[in-house]
Amino acid sequence: MAQVAIGFTLIMRIELANTPGAFGTLANAIGDAGGVIAAVDMHAVTKSRVIRDVTINVSSDVIASEVRRAVEALDDAKVVSVSDSTFLAHLGGKIGVEPKIPVKTRQDLSTVYTPGVARVSMAIAADPSKAFALSMKRNSVAVVSDGTAVLGLGNIGPLGALPVMEGKAVLFKQFAGIDAFPICLDTTDVDEIVATVCHIAPVFGGINLEDISAPRCFEIERRLVEALDIPVMHDDQHGTAVVILAGLINAGKVVGKELSDMQVVVAGSGAAGTATTKMLLGAGARDVIAVDRQGALNRNERYDDPHWRWLAEHTNKENRSGSLATVLRGADVFIGVSAPDILHPEDIVAMARDPIVFAMANPTPEIMPDVAAPVAAVVATGRSDFPNQVNNLLSFPGIFRGALDVRAGRITDRMKLAAAAAIASIVGDDERSAEYIIPSVFDHRVVDAVAKAVAAAATEEGVARRSLNIGAPDGSTTDSGHRG
């Protein structure tokens, strides 16, 4: 299995003898262990001892441990403390609450709180729709998790999930200007999660479900969509599916194949795999084969999982059976949202002309992109250190921005398809290539394009409760009176 390197900066406070050559010995030990000294700062000095803060770039946790052991092995060196840039960035959390209106005078206090706020409260009580205009609801999203499927870490619980949900809130604000709040629930019971989210929903304009394990995530999302009149989306399902479709639209153009003509094999039938399969079918794919550990899902088998039954009934038009390697023969596309190292170069060679490979298991993909590249026409991955990263950050900020802008009652399949098309459109005909089918997450055009496409689709489908006056100089909106 390939070693995944995640670089960061190590800060070591080291006490050394105040003698010539002592620091040179230290520097050599750090370099031999794989560290690169970036800065040295004096902390304290006496005639016999020197304490320095040494900033060291390391490529992974493994190298960081090697560097520390190398320093501790020196006869006249003492490690006083060790910290790193990632942990320092998380001290005290990554988000906070800042008031939009300063409170400096008694008049200010009377305006933002009692007695002035009472008039606003009564106005909302008389007409609840005014909460969108007169409270934070119009621009707020709850990022809700139970900590059962966090990144590639698995079930680490609500406290372990909290830094991740904080990070998601940072991305909502940074990329789409949305105020998002991490809500980590100390329960894995479906009924309790649904009830809790319903109880807190009055505060929020949207609900982003995150890192909830399958199959519970399907029922939780379905029940919340039915119960609430604000957008609800499980990003691990739909955000992933949207970006995959966007990438596949452009990959098809690179190799000269239409989605409707491609045979697509999707490895992994959990949350992301199921949503991706449904989105591909909605976009016009006619031949998708879902594969899980036991092989291709087909209509000859009986499945206890209702989602597997749906996949077996609606995919695999030739009703093929067998292993991943078997059903990949002659296929045009491999999409992996499953497990590390399950795809091999010989499997890709057996695919159709100009095979497309999306290997997105994290942190270690189904096949490393550099291994797949010599035998595949187009390769995409979930990793940031190779071209064509399939990253949910391309989708969820713009989807929620567009939904909030028109006060959509829900997020529909049509809105998600519009988001995928908008992402794909950022890569122009004169730019598109095998190594550029997906725009950068830092491309400032993405969120705006996705938001506008989603808002337009919501309006056309009748789930928007206000319309955007696109040409208005103040960007104003008009209430439609419709409830989605």
N, C-alpha and C positions, 0 to 999 in steps of 0.2 A: 504494500500500500504506500502511496506517495506521501512524503512528509509535507504537511501543510505549514508554511511559514507565515507568521503574523508578526511583523516587526513593530517594535516600540522602543522607547527610550528608558534606560535604567539610570537611576540617580543613586549613587553609592557614596555614603559618607565614610571615609577611610582614614584611620589614624596610622601614621607611619613614623619611623625614626627620622629625625631632622639631620640626616647625613647625606653627603654627596652620593648620587647614584641610586638612592632609595626609590625615587619616583620612576626612574628608568626601568628598574626591575619590575615595579608594579605595572607600568605600561606594557612591557613585554608579555607579562603574564596574562593581561587582559586581551591583548592582540592574539596570542597563541590560542586562547579559549574561544576566539571568534567574535569578540567585541571590538567596536571601533570607538575610540575616545572622541567625543564631540566638543567637550568643554571641561575646564578645570577651574574651580573657584576655591579660594582660601577661606576656611572657616575659623580656624584658630591656630596659633603657633606659639611654641615655647622654645627654649634653647635645645631641648632634647626631642620634642615631639611636634608633629605637624598634622593637623586635621584638614582634609580637603574634601570638597564635594565634587565627585567625578561623574560627569554625564557621559553615558555610554550607549551607543546605538547597537541593538541586538536584533537578530532576525526572527527569534522565536523564544518561547518559554524555555525550551531545551538549552539554547545558547545562553540565556540569562542565568540559568542554574549552573552551567559550566563556568561562566565568568565568576560567579560568586564563589564557587569551590576553589577556583584558581587563586583568587585573592586570599581566601581564608587559609590556603596552604602555605602562603609566604610566611617565613619565620618571624618577621618583624612588622607584620601588618595586622590591623584589627578592623573588622567591619563594624562600624558604629550603628549604621542604619541603612536600609535599602528601601527605595520606593520606585515606582515607575510612572511614566506619563499617563498611561491609561487609568490607573487607579487614582492618580491625582486629579484627573479630569472628572472623576465621579464623586469626589469628596463633597458631601452635602447635597448630592443629587445634581442633575443637569438642568432642571427647570425651576422656575419660581413664579410668583404672581406679582405683577406690577400694576398699580392703578393707572388708569387712563386720565383721571381727573385729579389734580393735586388738592389736598385739603389743608389750607393754610389759614383760613379765617372761619369765624362762626357762620358766616353766610355759606361758605363752601360746605361746612358740616351739615347745615340745614338743608342744603340742596341734595347732597348725595345720600344723606341718612334722614333721620326724623327731624322735622315734620314733613319735609318736602317729598320724600320718597313715598309717603302714604298715598299721595295723589296718583303716582305711577302704579303702585300696587293695585289700587282700586280700578284703574283703567284696564289693567290686564285681567283682573278678576271678572270684570264686566265683559271683556272681549279677549279670550285667551290667545287669539292669533296675534295680538299686539305684543306678546312676549318675544316674538321674533324681531320686532323693531326696537323694543324698549328694554331688552336684557341681553346678556351674553349668549343666549340661546342661538341667535342668528349666525354665530360664527364659532361654535364650539362643538367638539367631537369627543366622546368618551372612547378611550382605547382600553378595551375590556379583555382580560385574560384570566384563566385559572391556573396558569403555569404548567400545564400538562404536556405541552409540545413546543418548548422554547428553543428556537434556532435548531441546532443539531444536538442540543443537550438533553432533550427529552423532558421527563416530568420532574422539574426542579422546584415546583411549588410557587405560591404567589410572591414570596419575598425574593426568591431567586429571579423571578420574572420581572420584578419592578424596574431594574436598570434598563431592561430591554424596552419596556413600555414607555419609560421616560425618554429613551432615545427616539422612539416613534413619535412622541409628542414634539420633540425638538424638530424632527423632519417635517411634520405638519406645519409648524410655525415658520420654519426657515424657507420652505419651498412653496407654500401656498397661503401663508398668512393666517392659518387657522389655529385657534386656541384649543389645544388638545390636552386631555388630562388622563394620566394613567390610573386605571381602576383594576386592581389585582384582587380577585375574590378568593377567600379562604374556603372554597367548596368546589367539589367536582360534580355535584348533583345537578342534573339538567334542570329539574323543576326549580331548584333554588337559584340557579344562575339566571334563568328566564325571569323569574319573579323579581330578583334584585335589579336587573337591568331595567325592567319595566318601572320599578319604583323610582329609579334615579333619572329616568328618561326626560322628565319635564325640564331639566337643566340644559339638555343638550339638543343640538340641531341634527346630530348624526351619531351612529354607533359603529365603531370599528372593532370587530371581534378579531382577536389575535392569539395565536399560539395555543389553541384549544384542540385537543387530540380528536382524531376521527375514531369512531363514527359519530360521537356526541356532537361535534361541531355542526354536522348537517341539521340535526334536529333543533339545536339551539338557534341557529340562524333562521331556519324556517319558521319557528314559532315566534321569534321576535319580529320578523318581517310581517307576519300576520297580525301581531298584537299592537305594533307601533305605527304611527303615521309620520315617521322620520326615516331617513335612509339608514339601513343596516347592511353591513357588508363584512364578511369574513375574508380578510385580505389574503390569508394564506391560500385560500381557494381562488378567489376571483382576481385579485391583483396579479397573482402569478399567471393565471390563464390569459389575462389581457395582454401582458407583455410577451408571452410565448406566441400568441396569435400575431401580434405586431411584428415580431421577428420572423415568423414563418411567412408572412405576407411578402416581406422583402427578400427572404431567402429564396422563395419561389421565383421571384423576378430575376434573381441572380442566375439561377440554373434554367430558367425558361420553362417552368412548370406551373400550372394552375392548381390551386388548392383542391378544386373539385376532381382533379385527375390524380392526385397523390394518394398513395397508400401510406398511412401514418400509423406507426406502432408507438403506443404510449406505455412505458414501463412504470408501474406504480399506480395503484387504484385506490389511493387514499384521498385526502381532501383535495390536494392540488391536481392529482391525476384525473379525478372524476370531473372537477370543474373544467379542466383543460379539454377533456374529451367532449363535454357538452358544448363548450364554446366553439371548438373546431366544427362540430356538427352544425351549430347555429350559423357559422360563417360560410357553410357550403361544402365542407368536406363530406365525401360520400363513402370513404373506406377507412375507418379507424379501427384498430385492434388494440384492446386493453389487455395488458399483461400484468400478472402479479406473480408472487413467489411460485405458485403451482403451475404457472404457464398462462397461455392465452385463455381469457374468459370466453366461454362459448355456450351455446344453447343445449349441449348434450349433458352438461353438468347441472347439479342442483346446489344453489348457494344459500346459506343462511342470511348473509348480509344483503339487505334489500337494495343497496347501492350497487353491489356486484350483480344482482339479478337484473337491475336496470341496464347496466353496461352490457351484460350478455345479450339482452334482448334488443338493444339499439345499436350495437356495433358489430364488427366482425362479420361482414355481410356474406363471406364465404364459409363462415362457421369453422374456421381453422382451429386446430388444437396443437399443443406442443409447447416447447420451451421458447424463451426469448430468441435464441439463436435460430430456431426453426422458423418462426413466423417472420423474422427479419429478412429472410431470403427473398429478394425481389422487391422489398419495401423501399419507398422513396425517402421516408423520414423516420428517424428515431427521436423520441422525446422521452427523456429520463427524469423522473421526479421520484426516485426510489432509493437506491443503495449504492455504496461505492463499488467500483471495480467489477461490474457485472457485464460490461460490454468490452469486446476485444477487437483488435484491428481486423481479424479474419471475418468477424461478423459484419463489419462495415463493407468489406470487399465483396461480400455475398449479396449486398443490397443492390438496388437498381442503379442505373446511370446517375452520376452526380449526386451521391447520397448526402442528405442533410442530417446533421447530428446535433441535437440539443441535449447536453449532458449536464444536469443541474442539481444533482444531489450535493448537499453542502455538509461539511466543508470539503469533502473529497468526492468528486463526481464519479459517475458510472464509468467514465474513461477520461483520463487527463487530456485536455485539449491538444497539447503538443503531440500526444500519441495518436490521436484521431486525425489530426490535420493532414498527414501525408496520404491518407486514403479516403478522406471525406471532402466534398466540394465546399461545404459551409459548416462551420462548427460554432456553436454558441454554448455558454456556460453560465453558472451562477457565480463564478469567481470574478474578482475585480482585477486579477493580475493577468488576464488574457483578454483578447478582443471579444466583442459581442456579449457583454454581460447582460443576462436576463435578470433585471432587478425590479422588484415591486415598487421601488421609489419612483419609477417612471409612470406609475399608474395611480396609486391611491391618493396622492395630494391633489392631482387634477380632477379625479373622479369626485371626491368630496367637495372640492371647490366649486365645481359646476353644479353639483346637487344642492349645495347650500345656497348658491347664488339664485337659483330659481325655486328654492324651498320645495324640492322634490319630495314626494311622500315615500318614495322607495327608489332603489337602484335596480333598473330592469336589465334584461339581457340586451336589449337594443342600445341602452346607454353604455354598456360594457363593450359591445361591438364597435360603437362609435369611438370609444376611448382607444381601442386597439388600432383602428384606422388612423386616428389622429397621431398616435405615436409613430406608426409606420411612415406617415407622410412627411415627418421631419427629415427623413433621409431622402434627399432628392435623387432624381434619375442620374444626374451627372456625378453624384457622390457614392452611390450604392456600389458595394463590392462584397466579396466573400468575407472580408474582415470588417465590414461596416454595414450591418443590417439593422442595428439598434442604436438610437442616439445616446449620447452620454447623459447620465443622470444630472449633470451640471449644465446641460443645454437649457438656457433660460426660456426657450420657445416651447418646451414640452408641456409644462403645467398649463400655460395659457391656452395652447391648442387643445389639450384634453378637456379642460374646463369648458371651453366654448362648445366643443363637440358634444359633451355630455349634457350641457344645458339645453342645446338645441334638440337633442334626441328626447330629453325629458319633456320638453314643450310639445314636440310633435306627437309624442305618445300619450299626452294628456295627464302626466303625473306631476307636472309643475304647478305650483300655486302662485307663482308670479312670473311675469315675462321680463326678459332683459331688453331694455331699450338700447340696442347695440349702437345706434347712431347718436344717442344723447350725449352731450358734452360732459355731463356729470355722471355718466354711467348709471343712471337711475333705473329703477324697476317699477313694475306696475303689478299690484295684486290682482290675481285672476279670480279669486274666490273659490278655486277648485281645491278639494282635498284629495291627495293621492291615496 
